[in-house]
């Protein structure tokens, strides 16, 4: 399973990345804002995207709306 994670808080993003990879998940990318997350999802087509609700540029909800 491939995963993209996005959060504008660096400590939370790193912690989430570390936890997921420790347990064997394939994190293919991480983003610090909604626009980067949107671009990464379009480029890599992950199985799962974990998005923060409130991020700069685009919120997690806006990213989902643009992808639908």
PyMOL commands that set and color helices and strands:
alter all, ss='L'
color gray80, all
select helices_A, chain A and resi 10-22+34-44+60-67
alter helices_A, ss='H'
color red, helices_A
select strands_A, chain A and resi 2-6+26-31+48-51
alter strands_A, ss='S'
color yellow, strands_A
deselect
rebuild
show_as cartoon
